[in-house]
Amino acid sequence: MKGTFRFHEEFGLAVDLIVKRRVDLIPLLTAIFPINDALKAFETAADRAKSMKVQLAF
């Protein structure tokens, strides 16, 4: 698995706000799919008009 990292100057502030519960992240999460529904999850994530962030639950 390979990841990327952007916005390094904002990252610390974002983590601090999340830890202090100053930012509600729930509205950003469109859906959580079980791993068995991975294809549907990727289809949902591909539609930018309907989704922002899609999560797979392992």
PyMOL Python script that loads the backbone (N, CA, C, O; Angstrom):
from pymol import cmd

cmd.read_pdbstr("""\
ATOM      1  N   MET A   1       0.846  -1.152   0.000  1.00  0.00           N
ATOM      2  CA  MET A   1       0.000   0.000   0.000  1.00  0.00           C
ATOM      3  C   MET A   1       0.904   1.230   0.000  1.00  0.00           C
ATOM      4  O   MET A   1       1.880   1.290   0.747  1.00  0.00           O
ATOM      5  N   LYS A   2       0.577   2.202  -0.835  1.00  0.00           N
ATOM      6  CA  LYS A   2       1.373   3.419  -0.928  1.00  0.00           C
ATOM      7  C   LYS A   2       0.461   4.618  -0.723  1.00  0.00           C
ATOM      8  O   LYS A   2      -0.624   4.677  -1.303  1.00  0.00           O
ATOM      9  N   GLY A   3       0.877   5.551   0.076  1.00  0.00           N
ATOM     10  CA  GLY A   3       0.066   6.724   0.346  1.00  0.00           C
ATOM     11  C   GLY A   3       0.765   7.989  -0.106  1.00  0.00           C
ATOM     12  O   GLY A   3       1.910   7.961  -0.558  1.00  0.00           O
ATOM     13  N   THR A   4       0.066   9.081   0.024  1.00  0.00           N
ATOM     14  CA  THR A   4       0.630  10.385  -0.292  1.00  0.00           C
ATOM     15  C   THR A   4       0.359  11.330   0.867  1.00  0.00           C
ATOM     16  O   THR A   4      -0.494  11.065   1.714  1.00  0.00           O
ATOM     17  N   PHE A   5       1.079  12.412   0.895  1.00  0.00           N
ATOM     18  CA  PHE A   5       0.931  13.363   1.981  1.00  0.00           C
ATOM     19  C   PHE A   5       1.006  14.768   1.404  1.00  0.00           C
ATOM     20  O   PHE A   5       2.007  15.140   0.792  1.00  0.00           O
ATOM     21  N   ARG A   6      -0.054  15.547   1.600  1.00  0.00           N
ATOM     22  CA  ARG A   6      -0.098  16.934   1.136  1.00  0.00           C
ATOM     23  C   ARG A   6      -0.482  17.839   2.293  1.00  0.00           C
ATOM     24  O   ARG A   6      -0.856  17.377   3.371  1.00  0.00           O
ATOM     25  N   PHE A   7      -0.384  19.110   2.050  1.00  0.00           N
ATOM     26  CA  PHE A   7      -0.813  20.115   3.026  1.00  0.00           C
ATOM     27  C   PHE A   7      -0.101  19.938   4.365  1.00  0.00           C
ATOM     28  O   PHE A   7      -0.743  19.973   5.415  1.00  0.00           O
ATOM     29  N   HIS A   8       1.205  19.752   4.337  1.00  0.00           N
ATOM     30  CA  HIS A   8       1.931  19.453   5.569  1.00  0.00           C
ATOM     31  C   HIS A   8       1.830  20.565   6.608  1.00  0.00           C
ATOM     32  O   HIS A   8       1.861  20.274   7.804  1.00  0.00           O
ATOM     33  N   GLU A   9       1.712  21.805   6.206  1.00  0.00           N
ATOM     34  CA  GLU A   9       1.604  22.888   7.180  1.00  0.00           C
ATOM     35  C   GLU A   9       0.252  22.898   7.885  1.00  0.00           C
ATOM     36  O   GLU A   9       0.163  23.319   9.038  1.00  0.00           O
ATOM     37  N   GLU A  10      -0.795  22.441   7.213  1.00  0.00           N
ATOM     38  CA  GLU A  10      -2.134  22.429   7.795  1.00  0.00           C
ATOM     39  C   GLU A  10      -2.424  21.158   8.581  1.00  0.00           C
ATOM     40  O   GLU A  10      -3.383  21.117   9.352  1.00  0.00           O
ATOM     41  N   PHE A  11      -1.623  20.134   8.403  1.00  0.00           N
ATOM     42  CA  PHE A  11      -1.917  18.831   8.989  1.00  0.00           C
ATOM     43  C   PHE A  11      -1.987  18.889  10.515  1.00  0.00           C
ATOM     44  O   PHE A  11      -2.932  18.367  11.108  1.00  0.00           O
ATOM     45  N   GLY A  12      -1.013  19.507  11.147  1.00  0.00           N
ATOM     46  CA  GLY A  12      -0.994  19.596  12.610  1.00  0.00           C
ATOM     47  C   GLY A  12      -2.219  20.311  13.152  1.00  0.00           C
ATOM     48  O   GLY A  12      -2.823  19.867  14.128  1.00  0.00           O
ATOM     49  N   LEU A  13      -2.586  21.419  12.518  1.00  0.00           N
ATOM     50  CA  LEU A  13      -3.776  22.157  12.935  1.00  0.00           C
ATOM     51  C   LEU A  13      -5.025  21.295  12.777  1.00  0.00           C
ATOM     52  O   LEU A  13      -5.876  21.261  13.666  1.00  0.00           O
ATOM     53  N   ALA A  14      -5.136  20.601  11.647  1.00  0.00           N
ATOM     54  CA  ALA A  14      -6.306  19.747  11.410  1.00  0.00           C
ATOM     55  C   ALA A  14      -6.412  18.651  12.466  1.00  0.00           C
ATOM     56  O   ALA A  14      -7.497  18.405  12.993  1.00  0.00           O
ATOM     57  N   VAL A  15      -5.310  17.999  12.776  1.00  0.00           N
ATOM     58  CA  VAL A  15      -5.319  16.940  13.797  1.00  0.00           C
ATOM     59  C   VAL A  15      -5.711  17.516  15.144  1.00  0.00           C
ATOM     60  O   VAL A  15      -6.499  16.910  15.870  1.00  0.00           O
ATOM     61  N   ASP A  16      -5.176  18.668  15.487  1.00  0.00           N
ATOM     62  CA  ASP A  16      -5.515  19.309  16.756  1.00  0.00           C
ATOM     63  C   ASP A  16      -7.005  19.614  16.849  1.00  0.00           C
ATOM     64  O   ASP A  16      -7.627  19.365  17.882  1.00  0.00           O
ATOM     65  N   LEU A  17      -7.581  20.150  15.778  1.00  0.00           N
ATOM     66  CA  LEU A  17      -9.009  20.459  15.769  1.00  0.00           C
ATOM     67  C   LEU A  17      -9.860  19.197  15.884  1.00  0.00           C
ATOM     68  O   LEU A  17     -10.892  19.198  16.556  1.00  0.00           O
ATOM     69  N   ILE A  18      -9.429  18.133  15.234  1.00  0.00           N
ATOM     70  CA  ILE A  18     -10.166  16.866  15.305  1.00  0.00           C
ATOM     71  C   ILE A  18     -10.099  16.295  16.718  1.00  0.00           C
ATOM     72  O   ILE A  18     -11.116  15.880  17.274  1.00  0.00           O
ATOM     73  N   VAL A  19      -8.901  16.275  17.298  1.00  0.00           N
ATOM     74  CA  VAL A  19      -8.721  15.727  18.649  1.00  0.00           C
ATOM     75  C   VAL A  19      -9.557  16.495  19.664  1.00  0.00           C
ATOM     76  O   VAL A  19     -10.131  15.905  20.580  1.00  0.00           O
ATOM     77  N   LYS A  20      -9.621  17.803  19.499  1.00  0.00           N
ATOM     78  CA  LYS A  20     -10.390  18.629  20.434  1.00  0.00           C
ATOM     79  C   LYS A  20     -11.882  18.659  20.097  1.00  0.00           C
ATOM     80  O   LYS A  20     -12.662  19.370  20.731  1.00  0.00           O
ATOM     81  N   ARG A  21     -12.258  17.878  19.091  1.00  0.00           N
ATOM     82  CA  ARG A  21     -13.660  17.772  18.653  1.00  0.00           C
ATOM     83  C   ARG A  21     -14.251  19.137  18.283  1.00  0.00           C
ATOM     84  O   ARG A  21     -15.419  19.417  18.551  1.00  0.00           O
ATOM     85  N   ARG A  22     -13.422  19.975  17.664  1.00  0.00           N
ATOM     86  CA  ARG A  22     -13.877  21.289  17.218  1.00  0.00           C
ATOM     87  C   ARG A  22     -14.411  21.234  15.798  1.00  0.00           C
ATOM     88  O   ARG A  22     -15.012  22.194  15.314  1.00  0.00           O
ATOM     89  N   VAL A  23     -14.187  20.096  15.124  1.00  0.00           N
ATOM     90  CA  VAL A  23     -14.634  19.913  13.748  1.00  0.00           C
ATOM     91  C   VAL A  23     -15.477  18.641  13.694  1.00  0.00           C
ATOM     92  O   VAL A  23     -15.037  17.581  14.139  1.00  0.00           O
ATOM     93  N   ASP A  24     -16.675  18.745  13.155  1.00  0.00           N
ATOM     94  CA  ASP A  24     -17.552  17.580  12.997  1.00  0.00           C
ATOM     95  C   ASP A  24     -17.270  16.946  11.639  1.00  0.00           C
ATOM     96  O   ASP A  24     -17.606  17.512  10.599  1.00  0.00           O
ATOM     97  N   LEU A  25     -16.656  15.778  11.656  1.00  0.00           N
ATOM     98  CA  LEU A  25     -16.276  15.104  10.411  1.00  0.00           C
ATOM     99  C   LEU A  25     -17.390  14.239   9.820  1.00  0.00           C
ATOM    100  O   LEU A  25     -17.305  13.844   8.657  1.00  0.00           O
ATOM    101  N   ILE A  26     -18.413  13.944  10.583  1.00  0.00           N
ATOM    102  CA  ILE A  26     -19.491  13.066  10.118  1.00  0.00           C
ATOM    103  C   ILE A  26     -20.121  13.552   8.806  1.00  0.00           C
ATOM    104  O   ILE A  26     -20.363  12.726   7.926  1.00  0.00           O
ATOM    105  N   PRO A  27     -20.395  14.839   8.636  1.00  0.00           N
ATOM    106  CA  PRO A  27     -20.999  15.270   7.366  1.00  0.00           C
ATOM    107  C   PRO A  27     -20.102  15.035   6.139  1.00  0.00           C
ATOM    108  O   PRO A  27     -20.588  15.025   5.008  1.00  0.00           O
ATOM    109  N   LEU A  28     -18.815  14.851   6.361  1.00  0.00           N
ATOM    110  CA  LEU A  28     -17.899  14.619   5.238  1.00  0.00           C
ATOM    111  C   LEU A  28     -17.930  13.183   4.736  1.00  0.00           C
ATOM    112  O   LEU A  28     -17.515  12.909   3.610  1.00  0.00           O
ATOM    113  N   LEU A  29     -18.414  12.277   5.554  1.00  0.00           N
ATOM    114  CA  LEU A  29     -18.429  10.858   5.212  1.00  0.00           C
ATOM    115  C   LEU A  29     -19.750  10.503   4.542  1.00  0.00           C
ATOM    116  O   LEU A  29     -20.809  10.549   5.168  1.00  0.00           O
ATOM    117  N   THR A  30     -19.675  10.152   3.282  1.00  0.00           N
ATOM    118  CA  THR A  30     -20.874   9.822   2.518  1.00  0.00           C
ATOM    119  C   THR A  30     -21.442   8.475   2.931  1.00  0.00           C
ATOM    120  O   THR A  30     -22.649   8.337   3.131  1.00  0.00           O
ATOM    121  N   ALA A  31     -20.562   7.474   3.059  1.00  0.00           N
ATOM    122  CA  ALA A  31     -21.033   6.127   3.367  1.00  0.00           C
ATOM    123  C   ALA A  31     -19.887   5.258   3.859  1.00  0.00           C
ATOM    124  O   ALA A  31     -18.717   5.521   3.582  1.00  0.00           O
ATOM    125  N   ILE A  32     -20.254   4.213   4.595  1.00  0.00           N
ATOM    126  CA  ILE A  32     -19.311   3.176   5.008  1.00  0.00           C
ATOM    127  C   ILE A  32     -19.837   1.858   4.456  1.00  0.00           C
ATOM    128  O   ILE A  32     -20.980   1.479   4.712  1.00  0.00           O
ATOM    129  N   PHE A  33     -18.997   1.165   3.700  1.00  0.00           N
ATOM    130  CA  PHE A  33     -19.387  -0.104   3.088  1.00  0.00           C
ATOM    131  C   PHE A  33     -18.560  -1.236   3.678  1.00  0.00           C
ATOM    132  O   PHE A  33     -17.367  -1.065   3.926  1.00  0.00           O
ATOM    133  N   PRO A  34     -19.183  -2.399   3.909  1.00  0.00           N
ATOM    134  CA  PRO A  34     -18.390  -3.564   4.304  1.00  0.00           C
ATOM    135  C   PRO A  34     -17.495  -3.976   3.135  1.00  0.00           C
ATOM    136  O   PRO A  34     -17.821  -3.716   1.976  1.00  0.00           O
ATOM    137  N   ILE A  35     -16.386  -4.609   3.437  1.00  0.00           N
ATOM    138  CA  ILE A  35     -15.426  -4.987   2.409  1.00  0.00           C
ATOM    139  C   ILE A  35     -16.071  -5.836   1.317  1.00  0.00           C
ATOM    140  O   ILE A  35     -15.637  -5.789   0.166  1.00  0.00           O
ATOM    141  N   ASN A  36     -17.086  -6.598   1.653  1.00  0.00           N
ATOM    142  CA  ASN A  36     -17.762  -7.433   0.650  1.00  0.00           C
ATOM    143  C   ASN A  36     -18.503  -6.587  -0.393  1.00  0.00           C
ATOM    144  O   ASN A  36     -18.833  -7.083  -1.470  1.00  0.00           O
ATOM    145  N   ASP A  37     -18.762  -5.332  -0.083  1.00  0.00           N
ATOM    146  CA  ASP A  37     -19.420  -4.419  -1.019  1.00  0.00           C
ATOM    147  C   ASP A  37     -18.430  -3.406  -1.599  1.00  0.00           C
ATOM    148  O   ASP A  37     -18.806  -2.280  -1.923  1.00  0.00           O
ATOM    149  N   ALA A  38     -17.173  -3.809  -1.727  1.00  0.00           N
ATOM    150  CA  ALA A  38     -16.124  -2.900  -2.198  1.00  0.00           C
ATOM    151  C   ALA A  38     -16.437  -2.337  -3.581  1.00  0.00           C
ATOM    152  O   ALA A  38     -16.196  -1.154  -3.825  1.00  0.00           O
ATOM    153  N   LEU A  39     -16.960  -3.143  -4.482  1.00  0.00           N
ATOM    154  CA  LEU A  39     -17.275  -2.655  -5.820  1.00  0.00           C
ATOM    155  C   LEU A  39     -18.298  -1.521  -5.751  1.00  0.00           C
ATOM    156  O   LEU A  39     -18.136  -0.494  -6.410  1.00  0.00           O
ATOM    157  N   LYS A  40     -19.339  -1.709  -4.959  1.00  0.00           N
ATOM    158  CA  LYS A  40     -20.349  -0.653  -4.795  1.00  0.00           C
ATOM    159  C   LYS A  40     -19.732   0.585  -4.151  1.00  0.00           C
ATOM    160  O   LYS A  40     -20.081   1.710  -4.507  1.00  0.00           O
ATOM    161  N   ALA A  41     -18.826   0.383  -3.216  1.00  0.00           N
ATOM    162  CA  ALA A  41     -18.151   1.511  -2.563  1.00  0.00           C
ATOM    163  C   ALA A  41     -17.363   2.330  -3.586  1.00  0.00           C
ATOM    164  O   ALA A  41     -17.426   3.559  -3.589  1.00  0.00           O
ATOM    165  N   PHE A  42     -16.625   1.641  -4.448  1.00  0.00           N
ATOM    166  CA  PHE A  42     -15.838   2.356  -5.458  1.00  0.00           C
ATOM    167  C   PHE A  42     -16.738   3.035  -6.487  1.00  0.00           C
ATOM    168  O   PHE A  42     -16.420   4.121  -6.972  1.00  0.00           O
ATOM    169  N   GLU A  43     -17.841   2.409  -6.814  1.00  0.00           N
ATOM    170  CA  GLU A  43     -18.796   3.044  -7.736  1.00  0.00           C
ATOM    171  C   GLU A  43     -19.376   4.310  -7.114  1.00  0.00           C
ATOM    172  O   GLU A  43     -19.519   5.333  -7.783  1.00  0.00           O
ATOM    173  N   THR A  44     -19.706   4.230  -5.836  1.00  0.00           N
ATOM    174  CA  THR A  44     -20.242   5.387  -5.124  1.00  0.00           C
ATOM    175  C   THR A  44     -19.196   6.499  -5.047  1.00  0.00           C
ATOM    176  O   THR A  44     -19.505   7.668  -5.281  1.00  0.00           O
ATOM    177  N   ALA A  45     -17.974   6.132  -4.721  1.00  0.00           N
ATOM    178  CA  ALA A  45     -16.899   7.118  -4.601  1.00  0.00           C
ATOM    179  C   ALA A  45     -16.588   7.786  -5.934  1.00  0.00           C
ATOM    180  O   ALA A  45     -16.167   8.943  -5.968  1.00  0.00           O
ATOM    181  N   ALA A  46     -16.792   7.071  -7.019  1.00  0.00           N
ATOM    182  CA  ALA A  46     -16.487   7.619  -8.346  1.00  0.00           C
ATOM    183  C   ALA A  46     -17.471   8.693  -8.777  1.00  0.00           C
ATOM    184  O   ALA A  46     -17.164   9.493  -9.661  1.00  0.00           O
ATOM    185  N   ASP A  47     -18.642   8.722  -8.171  1.00  0.00           N
ATOM    186  CA  ASP A  47     -19.662   9.713  -8.528  1.00  0.00           C
ATOM    187  C   ASP A  47     -19.504  10.942  -7.632  1.00  0.00           C
ATOM    188  O   ASP A  47     -20.076  11.004  -6.544  1.00  0.00           O
ATOM    189  N   ARG A  48     -18.730  11.907  -8.095  1.00  0.00           N
ATOM    190  CA  ARG A  48     -18.436  13.097  -7.292  1.00  0.00           C
ATOM    191  C   ARG A  48     -19.653  13.977  -7.058  1.00  0.00           C
ATOM    192  O   ARG A  48     -19.632  14.834  -6.175  1.00  0.00           O
ATOM    193  N   ALA A  49     -20.702  13.781  -7.825  1.00  0.00           N
ATOM    194  CA  ALA A  49     -21.926  14.554  -7.614  1.00  0.00           C
ATOM    195  C   ALA A  49     -22.687  14.040  -6.402  1.00  0.00           C
ATOM    196  O   ALA A  49     -23.516  14.757  -5.842  1.00  0.00           O
ATOM    197  N   LYS A  50     -22.414  12.809  -5.993  1.00  0.00           N
ATOM    198  CA  LYS A  50     -23.168  12.202  -4.892  1.00  0.00           C
ATOM    199  C   LYS A  50     -22.317  11.878  -3.669  1.00  0.00           C
ATOM    200  O   LYS A  50     -22.863  11.621  -2.596  1.00  0.00           O
ATOM    201  N   SER A  51     -21.006  11.885  -3.806  1.00  0.00           N
ATOM    202  CA  SER A  51     -20.191  11.472  -2.666  1.00  0.00           C
ATOM    203  C   SER A  51     -18.963  12.339  -2.501  1.00  0.00           C
ATOM    204  O   SER A  51     -18.463  12.943  -3.449  1.00  0.00           O
ATOM    205  N   MET A  52     -18.491  12.382  -1.259  1.00  0.00           N
ATOM    206  CA  MET A  52     -17.264  13.110  -0.947  1.00  0.00           C
ATOM    207  C   MET A  52     -16.206  12.144  -0.430  1.00  0.00           C
ATOM    208  O   MET A  52     -15.077  12.121  -0.920  1.00  0.00           O
ATOM    209  N   LYS A  53     -16.585  11.346   0.566  1.00  0.00           N
ATOM    210  CA  LYS A  53     -15.652  10.406   1.164  1.00  0.00           C
ATOM    211  C   LYS A  53     -16.390   9.104   1.421  1.00  0.00           C
ATOM    212  O   LYS A  53     -17.442   9.090   2.061  1.00  0.00           O
ATOM    213  N   VAL A  54     -15.836   8.020   0.923  1.00  0.00           N
ATOM    214  CA  VAL A  54     -16.423   6.685   1.102  1.00  0.00           C
ATOM    215  C   VAL A  54     -15.397   5.829   1.827  1.00  0.00           C
ATOM    216  O   VAL A  54     -14.210   5.855   1.504  1.00  0.00           O
ATOM    217  N   GLN A  55     -15.860   5.083   2.794  1.00  0.00           N
ATOM    218  CA  GLN A  55     -14.959   4.283   3.629  1.00  0.00           C
ATOM    219  C   GLN A  55     -15.296   2.809   3.493  1.00  0.00           C
ATOM    220  O   GLN A  55     -16.463   2.433   3.381  1.00  0.00           O
ATOM    221  N   LEU A  56     -14.255   1.974   3.505  1.00  0.00           N
ATOM    222  CA  LEU A  56     -14.434   0.523   3.548  1.00  0.00           C
ATOM    223  C   LEU A  56     -14.198   0.056   4.966  1.00  0.00           C
ATOM    224  O   LEU A  56     -13.227   0.464   5.604  1.00  0.00           O
ATOM    225  N   ALA A  57     -15.079  -0.799   5.469  1.00  0.00           N
ATOM    226  CA  ALA A  57     -14.925  -1.378   6.810  1.00  0.00           C
ATOM    227  C   ALA A  57     -14.413  -2.805   6.659  1.00  0.00           C
ATOM    228  O   ALA A  57     -15.065  -3.642   6.034  1.00  0.00           O
ATOM    229  N   PHE A  58     -13.251  -3.078   7.227  1.00  0.00           N
ATOM    230  CA  PHE A  58     -12.652  -4.413   7.148  1.00  0.00           C
ATOM    231  C   PHE A  58     -13.044  -5.258   8.323  1.00  0.00           C
ATOM    232  O   PHE A  58     -12.630  -6.413   8.418  1.00  0.00           O
TER     233      PHE A  58
END
""", "prot")
cmd.dss("prot")
cmd.show_as("cartoon", "prot")
cmd.util.cbc("prot")
cmd.orient("prot")
